[in-house]
Amino acid sequence: MKDLLNKLNQANRLMNTANNTANNVKRTKNSVERLGSDSKRSKQQKSAEKQNEWKCSCGKKNVSKFCENCGKSKPVCSNCGAADTGAKFCSECGTARS
């Protein structure tokens, strides 16, 4: 009878260990998924910043409306207000750049 109780206790310990391991695997999987989504978000943010990046006449690259170095505003089309891409004509309305 004592042998049977020992075997049952050992089986219970093994079951608890298996459950703990399964829970650890789930937590790790969730952590990895969160890290992956953060990484995707970071790539999307970097891509959006790259699209909004402009170079000031002072040479500094910026992503905001004003230059972080000299304070000049981001160049825009005088006709429609679209961002100045440096081309001879506005890509939005076709107005010639001055």
Jmol script that loads the backbone (N, CA, C; Angstrom):
load data "model"
ATOM      1  N   MET A   1       0.814  -1.188   0.000  1.00  0.00           N
ATOM      2  CA  MET A   1       0.000   0.000   0.000  1.00  0.00           C
ATOM      3  C   MET A   1       0.869   1.268   0.000  1.00  0.00           C
ATOM      4  N   LYS A   2       1.954   1.202   0.772  1.00  0.00           N
ATOM      5  CA  LYS A   2       2.857   2.351   0.842  1.00  0.00           C
ATOM      6  C   LYS A   2       3.504   2.605  -0.510  1.00  0.00           C
ATOM      7  N   ASP A   3       3.866   1.547  -1.225  1.00  0.00           N
ATOM      8  CA  ASP A   3       4.432   1.673  -2.573  1.00  0.00           C
ATOM      9  C   ASP A   3       3.460   2.362  -3.525  1.00  0.00           C
ATOM     10  N   LEU A   4       2.213   1.998  -3.421  1.00  0.00           N
ATOM     11  CA  LEU A   4       1.183   2.583  -4.287  1.00  0.00           C
ATOM     12  C   LEU A   4       1.036   4.087  -4.003  1.00  0.00           C
ATOM     13  N   LEU A   5       1.048   4.484  -2.740  1.00  0.00           N
ATOM     14  CA  LEU A   5       0.963   5.898  -2.381  1.00  0.00           C
ATOM     15  C   LEU A   5       2.193   6.664  -2.889  1.00  0.00           C
ATOM     16  N   ASN A   6       3.359   6.083  -2.782  1.00  0.00           N
ATOM     17  CA  ASN A   6       4.587   6.713  -3.291  1.00  0.00           C
ATOM     18  C   ASN A   6       4.507   6.930  -4.795  1.00  0.00           C
ATOM     19  N   LYS A   7       3.996   5.923  -5.486  1.00  0.00           N
ATOM     20  CA  LYS A   7       3.875   6.039  -6.944  1.00  0.00           C
ATOM     21  C   LYS A   7       2.845   7.106  -7.320  1.00  0.00           C
ATOM     22  N   LEU A   8       1.751   7.195  -6.576  1.00  0.00           N
ATOM     23  CA  LEU A   8       0.751   8.230  -6.834  1.00  0.00           C
ATOM     24  C   LEU A   8       1.336   9.625  -6.582  1.00  0.00           C
ATOM     25  N   ASN A   9       2.084   9.776  -5.500  1.00  0.00           N
ATOM     26  CA  ASN A   9       2.728  11.064  -5.208  1.00  0.00           C
ATOM     27  C   ASN A   9       3.719  11.439  -6.306  1.00  0.00           C
ATOM     28  N   GLN A  10       4.481  10.455  -6.744  1.00  0.00           N
ATOM     29  CA  GLN A  10       5.452  10.704  -7.814  1.00  0.00           C
ATOM     30  C   GLN A  10       4.731  11.103  -9.103  1.00  0.00           C
ATOM     31  N   ALA A  11       3.621  10.444  -9.403  1.00  0.00           N
ATOM     32  CA  ALA A  11       2.835  10.773 -10.598  1.00  0.00           C
ATOM     33  C   ALA A  11       2.273  12.194 -10.486  1.00  0.00           C
ATOM     34  N   ASN A  12       1.809  12.578  -9.291  1.00  0.00           N
ATOM     35  CA  ASN A  12       1.289  13.929  -9.087  1.00  0.00           C
ATOM     36  C   ASN A  12       2.382  14.971  -9.290  1.00  0.00           C
ATOM     37  N   ARG A  13       3.588  14.701  -8.765  1.00  0.00           N
ATOM     38  CA  ARG A  13       4.703  15.633  -8.954  1.00  0.00           C
ATOM     39  C   ARG A  13       5.047  15.777 -10.432  1.00  0.00           C
ATOM     40  N   LEU A  14       5.042  14.672 -11.159  1.00  0.00           N
ATOM     41  CA  LEU A  14       5.323  14.717 -12.596  1.00  0.00           C
ATOM     42  C   LEU A  14       4.254  15.520 -13.339  1.00  0.00           C
ATOM     43  N   MET A  15       2.990  15.348 -12.943  1.00  0.00           N
ATOM     44  CA  MET A  15       1.904  16.102 -13.582  1.00  0.00           C
ATOM     45  C   MET A  15       2.059  17.597 -13.304  1.00  0.00           C
ATOM     46  N   ASN A  16       2.396  17.943 -12.064  1.00  0.00           N
ATOM     47  CA  ASN A  16       2.608  19.354 -11.725  1.00  0.00           C
ATOM     48  C   ASN A  16       3.767  19.936 -12.520  1.00  0.00           C
ATOM     49  N   THR A  17       4.840  19.183 -12.664  1.00  0.00           N
ATOM     50  CA  THR A  17       5.991  19.641 -13.441  1.00  0.00           C
ATOM     51  C   THR A  17       5.593  19.848 -14.899  1.00  0.00           C
ATOM     52  N   ALA A  18       4.819  18.929 -15.448  1.00  0.00           N
ATOM     53  CA  ALA A  18       4.374  19.042 -16.839  1.00  0.00           C
ATOM     54  C   ALA A  18       3.477  20.272 -17.009  1.00  0.00           C
ATOM     55  N   ASN A  19       2.579  20.512 -16.060  1.00  0.00           N
ATOM     56  CA  ASN A  19       1.699  21.685 -16.134  1.00  0.00           C
ATOM     57  C   ASN A  19       2.496  22.980 -16.040  1.00  0.00           C
ATOM     58  N   ASN A  20       3.474  23.015 -15.141  1.00  0.00           N
ATOM     59  CA  ASN A  20       4.311  24.204 -15.005  1.00  0.00           C
ATOM     60  C   ASN A  20       5.091  24.464 -16.289  1.00  0.00           C
ATOM     61  N   THR A  21       5.601  23.404 -16.890  1.00  0.00           N
ATOM     62  CA  THR A  21       6.353  23.542 -18.139  1.00  0.00           C
ATOM     63  C   THR A  21       5.452  24.074 -19.247  1.00  0.00           C
ATOM     64  N   ALA A  22       4.227  23.542 -19.325  1.00  0.00           N
ATOM     65  CA  ALA A  22       3.281  23.998 -20.348  1.00  0.00           C
ATOM     66  C   ALA A  22       2.947  25.471 -20.146  1.00  0.00           C
ATOM     67  N   ASN A  23       2.763  25.885 -18.902  1.00  0.00           N
ATOM     68  CA  ASN A  23       2.477  27.301 -18.620  1.00  0.00           C
ATOM     69  C   ASN A  23       3.662  28.184 -18.985  1.00  0.00           C
ATOM     70  N   ASN A  24       4.873  27.714 -18.708  1.00  0.00           N
ATOM     71  CA  ASN A  24       6.067  28.482 -19.070  1.00  0.00           C
ATOM     72  C   ASN A  24       6.180  28.640 -20.581  1.00  0.00           C
ATOM     73  N   VAL A  25       5.845  27.584 -21.305  1.00  0.00           N
ATOM     74  CA  VAL A  25       5.893  27.645 -22.770  1.00  0.00           C
ATOM     75  C   VAL A  25       4.879  28.666 -23.280  1.00  0.00           C
ATOM     76  N   LYS A  26       3.685  28.667 -22.708  1.00  0.00           N
ATOM     77  CA  LYS A  26       2.654  29.636 -23.124  1.00  0.00           C
ATOM     78  C   LYS A  26       3.106  31.066 -22.856  1.00  0.00           C
ATOM     79  N   ARG A  27       3.684  31.311 -21.657  1.00  0.00           N
ATOM     80  CA  ARG A  27       4.155  32.656 -21.330  1.00  0.00           C
ATOM     81  C   ARG A  27       5.262  33.096 -22.284  1.00  0.00           C
ATOM     82  N   THR A  28       6.172  32.185 -22.580  1.00  0.00           N
ATOM     83  CA  THR A  28       7.269  32.513 -23.494  1.00  0.00           C
ATOM     84  C   THR A  28       6.736  32.817 -24.881  1.00  0.00           C
ATOM     85  N   LYS A  29       5.785  32.020 -25.337  1.00  0.00           N
ATOM     86  CA  LYS A  29       5.188  32.233 -26.661  1.00  0.00           C
ATOM     87  C   LYS A  29       4.514  33.602 -26.723  1.00  0.00           C
ATOM     88  N   ASN A  30       3.770  33.955 -25.673  1.00  0.00           N
ATOM     89  CA  ASN A  30       3.107  35.261 -25.643  1.00  0.00           C
ATOM     90  C   ASN A  30       4.121  36.400 -25.649  1.00  0.00           C
ATOM     91  N   SER A  31       5.216  36.224 -24.916  1.00  0.00           N
ATOM     92  CA  SER A  31       6.261  37.256 -24.889  1.00  0.00           C
ATOM     93  C   SER A  31       6.878  37.438 -26.268  1.00  0.00           C
ATOM     94  N   VAL A  32       7.150  36.340 -26.938  1.00  0.00           N
ATOM     95  CA  VAL A  32       7.742  36.407 -28.274  1.00  0.00           C
ATOM     96  C   VAL A  32       6.781  37.080 -29.248  1.00  0.00           C
ATOM     97  N   GLU A  33       5.494  36.756 -29.146  1.00  0.00           N
ATOM     98  CA  GLU A  33       4.504  37.386 -30.030  1.00  0.00           C
ATOM     99  C   GLU A  33       4.428  38.890 -29.792  1.00  0.00           C
ATOM    100  N   ARG A  34       4.498  39.300 -28.510  1.00  0.00           N
ATOM    101  CA  ARG A  34       4.476  40.730 -28.212  1.00  0.00           C
ATOM    102  C   ARG A  34       5.710  41.420 -28.775  1.00  0.00           C
ATOM    103  N   LEU A  35       6.862  40.779 -28.632  1.00  0.00           N
ATOM    104  CA  LEU A  35       8.090  41.365 -29.176  1.00  0.00           C
ATOM    105  C   LEU A  35       8.008  41.488 -30.687  1.00  0.00           C
ATOM    106  N   GLY A  36       7.434  40.484 -31.342  1.00  0.00           N
ATOM    107  CA  GLY A  36       7.284  40.525 -32.796  1.00  0.00           C
ATOM    108  C   GLY A  36       6.390  41.656 -33.234  1.00  0.00           C
ATOM    109  N   SER A  37       5.288  41.876 -32.519  1.00  0.00           N
ATOM    110  CA  SER A  37       4.377  42.960 -32.906  1.00  0.00           C
ATOM    111  C   SER A  37       5.024  44.311 -32.644  1.00  0.00           C
ATOM    112  N   ASP A  38       5.830  44.433 -31.582  1.00  0.00           N
ATOM    113  CA  ASP A  38       6.553  45.677 -31.329  1.00  0.00           C
ATOM    114  C   ASP A  38       7.545  45.948 -32.440  1.00  0.00           C
ATOM    115  N   SER A  39       8.195  44.895 -32.915  1.00  0.00           N
ATOM    116  CA  SER A  39       9.173  45.044 -33.995  1.00  0.00           C
ATOM    117  C   SER A  39       8.483  45.511 -35.272  1.00  0.00           C
ATOM    118  N   LYS A  40       7.312  44.947 -35.572  1.00  0.00           N
ATOM    119  CA  LYS A  40       6.564  45.356 -36.761  1.00  0.00           C
ATOM    120  C   LYS A  40       6.156  46.822 -36.645  1.00  0.00           C
ATOM    121  N   ARG A  41       5.721  47.200 -35.447  1.00  0.00           N
ATOM    122  CA  ARG A  41       5.306  48.574 -35.236  1.00  0.00           C
ATOM    123  C   ARG A  41       6.493  49.517 -35.428  1.00  0.00           C
ATOM    124  N   SER A  42       7.641  49.123 -34.936  1.00  0.00           N
ATOM    125  CA  SER A  42       8.838  49.951 -35.085  1.00  0.00           C
ATOM    126  C   SER A  42       9.192  50.125 -36.557  1.00  0.00           C
ATOM    127  N   LYS A  43       9.097  49.052 -37.331  1.00  0.00           N
ATOM    128  CA  LYS A  43       9.397  49.132 -38.764  1.00  0.00           C
ATOM    129  C   LYS A  43       8.413  50.058 -39.464  1.00  0.00           C
ATOM    130  N   GLN A  44       7.141  49.984 -39.063  1.00  0.00           N
ATOM    131  CA  GLN A  44       6.135  50.850 -39.671  1.00  0.00           C
ATOM    132  C   GLN A  44       6.389  52.310 -39.312  1.00  0.00           C
ATOM    133  N   GLN A  45       6.774  52.563 -38.057  1.00  0.00           N
ATOM    134  CA  GLN A  45       7.076  53.926 -37.646  1.00  0.00           C
ATOM    135  C   GLN A  45       8.272  54.468 -38.406  1.00  0.00           C
ATOM    136  N   LYS A  46       9.313  53.648 -38.552  1.00  0.00           N
ATOM    137  CA  LYS A  46      10.509  54.079 -39.272  1.00  0.00           C
ATOM    138  C   LYS A  46      10.174  54.363 -40.729  1.00  0.00           C
ATOM    139  N   SER A  47       9.333  53.518 -41.322  1.00  0.00           N
ATOM    140  CA  SER A  47       8.938  53.715 -42.712  1.00  0.00           C
ATOM    141  C   SER A  47       8.162  55.024 -42.862  1.00  0.00           C
ATOM    142  N   ALA A  48       7.250  55.297 -41.927  1.00  0.00           N
ATOM    143  CA  ALA A  48       6.468  56.531 -41.979  1.00  0.00           C
ATOM    144  C   ALA A  48       7.371  57.749 -41.794  1.00  0.00           C
ATOM    145  N   GLU A  49       8.333  57.644 -40.879  1.00  0.00           N
ATOM    146  CA  GLU A  49       9.258  58.755 -40.670  1.00  0.00           C
ATOM    147  C   GLU A  49      10.102  58.990 -41.913  1.00  0.00           C
ATOM    148  N   LYS A  50      10.527  57.909 -42.555  1.00  0.00           N
ATOM    149  CA  LYS A  50      11.348  58.028 -43.758  1.00  0.00           C
ATOM    150  C   LYS A  50      10.562  58.745 -44.858  1.00  0.00           C
ATOM    151  N   GLN A  51       9.272  58.447 -44.971  1.00  0.00           N
ATOM    152  CA  GLN A  51       8.443  59.096 -45.985  1.00  0.00           C
ATOM    153  C   GLN A  51       8.255  60.580 -45.682  1.00  0.00           C
ATOM    154  N   ASN A  52       8.232  60.953 -44.413  1.00  0.00           N
ATOM    155  CA  ASN A  52       8.029  62.344 -44.018  1.00  0.00           C
ATOM    156  C   ASN A  52       9.335  63.111 -43.876  1.00  0.00           C
ATOM    157  N   GLU A  53      10.446  62.447 -44.118  1.00  0.00           N
ATOM    158  CA  GLU A  53      11.745  63.090 -43.938  1.00  0.00           C
ATOM    159  C   GLU A  53      11.990  64.137 -45.029  1.00  0.00           C
ATOM    160  N   TRP A  54      12.577  65.243 -44.644  1.00  0.00           N
ATOM    161  CA  TRP A  54      12.938  66.303 -45.594  1.00  0.00           C
ATOM    162  C   TRP A  54      14.270  66.891 -45.169  1.00  0.00           C
ATOM    163  N   LYS A  55      14.962  67.463 -46.134  1.00  0.00           N
ATOM    164  CA  LYS A  55      16.275  68.034 -45.868  1.00  0.00           C
ATOM    165  C   LYS A  55      16.183  69.555 -45.941  1.00  0.00           C
ATOM    166  N   CYS A  56      16.588  70.199 -44.864  1.00  0.00           N
ATOM    167  CA  CYS A  56      16.554  71.654 -44.776  1.00  0.00           C
ATOM    168  C   CYS A  56      17.700  72.258 -45.596  1.00  0.00           C
ATOM    169  N   SER A  57      17.580  73.539 -45.904  1.00  0.00           N
ATOM    170  CA  SER A  57      18.640  74.231 -46.641  1.00  0.00           C
ATOM    171  C   SER A  57      19.935  74.295 -45.832  1.00  0.00           C
ATOM    172  N   CYS A  58      19.850  74.116 -44.501  1.00  0.00           N
ATOM    173  CA  CYS A  58      21.058  74.106 -43.673  1.00  0.00           C
ATOM    174  C   CYS A  58      21.761  72.746 -43.695  1.00  0.00           C
ATOM    175  N   GLY A  59      21.094  71.732 -44.296  1.00  0.00           N
ATOM    176  CA  GLY A  59      21.698  70.411 -44.434  1.00  0.00           C
ATOM    177  C   GLY A  59      21.175  69.365 -43.469  1.00  0.00           C
ATOM    178  N   LYS A  60      20.403  69.746 -42.473  1.00  0.00           N
ATOM    179  CA  LYS A  60      19.879  68.817 -41.471  1.00  0.00           C
ATOM    180  C   LYS A  60      18.659  68.083 -42.005  1.00  0.00           C
ATOM    181  N   LYS A  61      18.605  66.739 -41.790  1.00  0.00           N
ATOM    182  CA  LYS A  61      17.428  65.953 -42.152  1.00  0.00           C
ATOM    183  C   LYS A  61      16.444  66.002 -40.992  1.00  0.00           C
ATOM    184  N   ASN A  62      15.162  66.194 -41.304  1.00  0.00           N
ATOM    185  CA  ASN A  62      14.115  66.357 -40.292  1.00  0.00           C
ATOM    186  C   ASN A  62      12.889  65.530 -40.648  1.00  0.00           C
ATOM    187  N   VAL A  63      12.032  65.299 -39.634  1.00  0.00           N
ATOM    188  CA  VAL A  63      10.739  64.652 -39.864  1.00  0.00           C
ATOM    189  C   VAL A  63       9.586  65.510 -39.348  1.00  0.00           C
ATOM    190  N   SER A  64       9.881  66.573 -38.628  1.00  0.00           N
ATOM    191  CA  SER A  64       8.827  67.448 -38.107  1.00  0.00           C
ATOM    192  C   SER A  64       8.584  68.610 -39.065  1.00  0.00           C
ATOM    193  N   LYS A  65       7.685  69.503 -38.691  1.00  0.00           N
ATOM    194  CA  LYS A  65       7.340  70.632 -39.554  1.00  0.00           C
ATOM    195  C   LYS A  65       8.418  71.710 -39.577  1.00  0.00           C
ATOM    196  N   PHE A  66       9.294  71.690 -38.565  1.00  0.00           N
ATOM    197  CA  PHE A  66      10.351  72.691 -38.477  1.00  0.00           C
ATOM    198  C   PHE A  66      11.706  72.017 -38.331  1.00  0.00           C
ATOM    199  N   CYS A  67      12.738  72.657 -38.862  1.00  0.00           N
ATOM    200  CA  CYS A  67      14.098  72.134 -38.782  1.00  0.00           C
ATOM    201  C   CYS A  67      14.565  72.163 -37.327  1.00  0.00           C
ATOM    202  N   GLU A  68      15.117  71.061 -36.881  1.00  0.00           N
ATOM    203  CA  GLU A  68      15.612  70.964 -35.504  1.00  0.00           C
ATOM    204  C   GLU A  68      16.905  71.751 -35.321  1.00  0.00           C
ATOM    205  N   ASN A  69      17.583  72.072 -36.416  1.00  0.00           N
ATOM    206  CA  ASN A  69      18.866  72.762 -36.347  1.00  0.00           C
ATOM    207  C   ASN A  69      18.721  74.286 -36.411  1.00  0.00           C
ATOM    208  N   CYS A  70      17.957  74.774 -37.410  1.00  0.00           N
ATOM    209  CA  CYS A  70      17.877  76.225 -37.612  1.00  0.00           C
ATOM    210  C   CYS A  70      16.480  76.813 -37.391  1.00  0.00           C
ATOM    211  N   GLY A  71      15.458  75.970 -37.296  1.00  0.00           N
ATOM    212  CA  GLY A  71      14.109  76.452 -37.020  1.00  0.00           C
ATOM    213  C   GLY A  71      13.277  76.819 -38.228  1.00  0.00           C
ATOM    214  N   LYS A  72      13.824  76.677 -39.435  1.00  0.00           N
ATOM    215  CA  LYS A  72      13.042  77.003 -40.636  1.00  0.00           C
ATOM    216  C   LYS A  72      11.904  75.999 -40.779  1.00  0.00           C
ATOM    217  N   SER A  73      10.806  76.459 -41.385  1.00  0.00           N
ATOM    218  CA  SER A  73       9.672  75.565 -41.583  1.00  0.00           C
ATOM    219  C   SER A  73       9.908  74.667 -42.804  1.00  0.00           C
ATOM    220  N   LYS A  74       9.224  73.542 -42.789  1.00  0.00           N
ATOM    221  CA  LYS A  74       9.310  72.589 -43.895  1.00  0.00           C
ATOM    222  C   LYS A  74       8.775  73.259 -45.158  1.00  0.00           C
ATOM    223  N   PRO A  75       9.510  73.172 -46.270  1.00  0.00           N
ATOM    224  CA  PRO A  75       9.037  73.808 -47.499  1.00  0.00           C
ATOM    225  C   PRO A  75       7.769  73.127 -48.030  1.00  0.00           C
ATOM    226  N   VAL A  76       6.800  73.959 -48.396  1.00  0.00           N
ATOM    227  CA  VAL A  76       5.537  73.463 -48.937  1.00  0.00           C
ATOM    228  C   VAL A  76       5.174  74.249 -50.192  1.00  0.00           C
ATOM    229  N   CYS A  77       4.288  73.685 -50.987  1.00  0.00           N
ATOM    230  CA  CYS A  77       3.801  74.351 -52.198  1.00  0.00           C
ATOM    231  C   CYS A  77       2.996  75.585 -51.797  1.00  0.00           C
ATOM    232  N   SER A  78       3.280  76.708 -52.409  1.00  0.00           N
ATOM    233  CA  SER A  78       2.574  77.947 -52.082  1.00  0.00           C
ATOM    234  C   SER A  78       1.125  77.925 -52.570  1.00  0.00           C
ATOM    235  N   ASN A  79       0.819  77.039 -53.514  1.00  0.00           N
ATOM    236  CA  ASN A  79      -0.524  76.977 -54.079  1.00  0.00           C
ATOM    237  C   ASN A  79      -1.444  76.038 -53.289  1.00  0.00           C
ATOM    238  N   CYS A  80      -0.965  74.817 -52.993  1.00  0.00           N
ATOM    239  CA  CYS A  80      -1.857  73.835 -52.360  1.00  0.00           C
ATOM    240  C   CYS A  80      -1.389  73.381 -50.970  1.00  0.00           C
ATOM    241  N   GLY A  81      -0.174  73.716 -50.571  1.00  0.00           N
ATOM    242  CA  GLY A  81       0.315  73.341 -49.246  1.00  0.00           C
ATOM    243  C   GLY A  81       0.932  71.957 -49.152  1.00  0.00           C
ATOM    244  N   ALA A  82       1.061  71.263 -50.292  1.00  0.00           N
ATOM    245  CA  ALA A  82       1.671  69.926 -50.288  1.00  0.00           C
ATOM    246  C   ALA A  82       3.170  70.045 -50.015  1.00  0.00           C
ATOM    247  N   ALA A  83       3.754  69.003 -49.452  1.00  0.00           N
ATOM    248  CA  ALA A  83       5.183  69.006 -49.142  1.00  0.00           C
ATOM    249  C   ALA A  83       6.013  69.203 -50.402  1.00  0.00           C
ATOM    250  N   ASP A  84       7.034  70.028 -50.279  1.00  0.00           N
ATOM    251  CA  ASP A  84       7.966  70.282 -51.385  1.00  0.00           C
ATOM    252  C   ASP A  84       8.952  69.125 -51.441  1.00  0.00           C
ATOM    253  N   THR A  85       8.937  68.386 -52.532  1.00  0.00           N
ATOM    254  CA  THR A  85       9.834  67.228 -52.670  1.00  0.00           C
ATOM    255  C   THR A  85      11.152  67.600 -53.337  1.00  0.00           C
ATOM    256  N   GLY A  86      11.298  68.838 -53.735  1.00  0.00           N
ATOM    257  CA  GLY A  86      12.524  69.282 -54.396  1.00  0.00           C
ATOM    258  C   GLY A  86      12.429  69.234 -55.909  1.00  0.00           C
ATOM    259  N   ALA A  87      11.304  68.768 -56.431  1.00  0.00           N
ATOM    260  CA  ALA A  87      11.104  68.707 -57.878  1.00  0.00           C
ATOM    261  C   ALA A  87      10.770  70.100 -58.415  1.00  0.00           C
ATOM    262  N   LYS A  88      10.834  70.267 -59.747  1.00  0.00           N
ATOM    263  CA  LYS A  88      10.548  71.568 -60.364  1.00  0.00           C
ATOM    264  C   LYS A  88       9.067  71.924 -60.285  1.00  0.00           C
ATOM    265  N   PHE A  89       8.199  70.907 -60.196  1.00  0.00           N
ATOM    266  CA  PHE A  89       6.763  71.129 -60.143  1.00  0.00           C
ATOM    267  C   PHE A  89       6.152  70.377 -58.961  1.00  0.00           C
ATOM    268  N   CYS A  90       5.070  70.919 -58.404  1.00  0.00           N
ATOM    269  CA  CYS A  90       4.364  70.280 -57.299  1.00  0.00           C
ATOM    270  C   CYS A  90       3.729  68.986 -57.789  1.00  0.00           C
ATOM    271  N   SER A  91       3.906  67.918 -57.025  1.00  0.00           N
ATOM    272  CA  SER A  91       3.341  66.627 -57.420  1.00  0.00           C
ATOM    273  C   SER A  91       1.832  66.566 -57.191  1.00  0.00           C
ATOM    274  N   GLU A  92       1.293  67.509 -56.421  1.00  0.00           N
ATOM    275  CA  GLU A  92      -0.140  67.506 -56.119  1.00  0.00           C
ATOM    276  C   GLU A  92      -0.945  68.375 -57.082  1.00  0.00           C
ATOM    277  N   CYS A  93      -0.452  69.601 -57.360  1.00  0.00           N
ATOM    278  CA  CYS A  93      -1.252  70.534 -58.175  1.00  0.00           C
ATOM    279  C   CYS A  93      -0.554  70.950 -59.479  1.00  0.00           C
ATOM    280  N   GLY A  94       0.735  70.644 -59.624  1.00  0.00           N
ATOM    281  CA  GLY A  94       1.455  70.963 -60.853  1.00  0.00           C
ATOM    282  C   GLY A  94       2.043  72.363 -60.924  1.00  0.00           C
ATOM    283  N   THR A  95       1.919  73.124 -59.858  1.00  0.00           N
ATOM    284  CA  THR A  95       2.465  74.484 -59.840  1.00  0.00           C
ATOM    285  C   THR A  95       3.978  74.424 -59.918  1.00  0.00           C
ATOM    286  N   ALA A  96       4.553  75.336 -60.737  1.00  0.00           N
ATOM    287  CA  ALA A  96       6.010  75.393 -60.850  1.00  0.00           C
ATOM    288  C   ALA A  96       6.605  75.917 -59.542  1.00  0.00           C
ATOM    289  N   ARG A  97       7.685  75.279 -59.096  1.00  0.00           N
ATOM    290  CA  ARG A  97       8.390  75.724 -57.877  1.00  0.00           C
ATOM    291  C   ARG A  97       9.216  76.963 -58.200  1.00  0.00           C
ATOM    292  N   SER A  98       9.305  77.833 -57.250  1.00  0.00           N
ATOM    293  CA  SER A  98      10.104  79.059 -57.492  1.00  0.00           C
ATOM    294  C   SER A  98      11.484  78.910 -56.900  1.00  0.00           C
TER     295      SER A  98
END
end "model"
wireframe off; spacefill off
backbone 0.3
color backbone group
